[in-house]
């Protein structure tokens, strides 16, 4: 999400990918309000399997857990990249959020 919130992508957002300031979940709309919906993963039952991954929203009658909806994205994640033409120099950016689950809730 931070990458799509950067000012060079959308002038309505103020995500500073160097510091993480202004990077929010869910992302802001062009009006500056939090998006009313942002898709998330869930584990679902049915569909011919004991457990299946779903993406989007809670599915009535099928969603077993939604992992906290948008909270499942977790905290900001600083990533390190090589600088193009930098002879091995690196730079860091906040381009993502990350949450590591303690176990795979849908092993089937």
N, C-alpha and C positions, 0 to 999 in steps of 0.2 A: 503494500500500500504506500509506503513512503515515496517510492519512485513516482507513482501517479499523482502524488500530492505536491510534488516539487513545482516551484514557480515557472520553470521552463516548460512544463507540460500544461499546467493550468494556472493562469495568473490570479485565480481566486483563492488559491491555497498558499500557505506560507510554511511548508515543511522544509526546514533547513537540514539537508541530509548530512551535513558535516557535524552538526551538534545534536541533532534529533529534536530540536525545539520546533514546536508547531506540527509535529507529525502525530496524527491522531487516528484512532480506530473507533468507529468507522470513519472513512474519509469524509471530507466536507463536500457539499454540493457547490455548484457555481454561485449559489446565493449565500454561501458561508455557513450553512446549517449542516449538522451531522446528517449523513445519508439515512433515510428512514429504513432502508434495507441494504445489507451487504451479505452476499452468500457465505455459507459456512458448511463444514462437513458434519455429518452425523452417521451413526451406526443405525441400521434399520433391520427389521425382521421381515420375513416373507420373501417374495420374489424367487421362490424355489430354493432358498438357502436359509440356514439358521442365522446368518449375519451377512449383511451387505453394506458397503459404503454408499452414502448418498451425498450429494452436493447441492446446495441451494437453500432450503428452508426445512423446518420441521414438516414431516409428511404424516398427516393424521393416520393413525392405525398402523404405522410402520416404524416410526422413529423410536429407537430404544434409548438413545442418549444423543444429545446435541453438543456435549462437551463445553457447555457454557455459551453457546452461540458465538458471537463475535469475540468473547473473552478467550476463546480457544486459540486465537492468533498469538497471544502472549505478549511479552515485552519487546521493545525495539531490539533489533539485532544489528550490531556493527559488523560489516563485512570489509575485508581487506582485498584490494585489487592491485595488480601491477599497473604502473603508469605507462601508457603507450610511448615508446621511445625513451623511457626513463632509465634504461640500463639497469634494471632490477629494482628501481625505486617503487615504493608502494604508496597507496592512498587509502583512506578508510571512509566509508559512507554508511549511513543508515538507509538501506534499501528494502528492508523487510522487517516483519515481526516474526518471532519464533517461540513456540511452546513445545516442549518435549514431553510426551506422555510417558508415564512410568511403565506401561506395558501396552501391547497391542490389544485393544478391546474387541477386535473383530478378526480373529485368527482363522475363521472358517473360510 
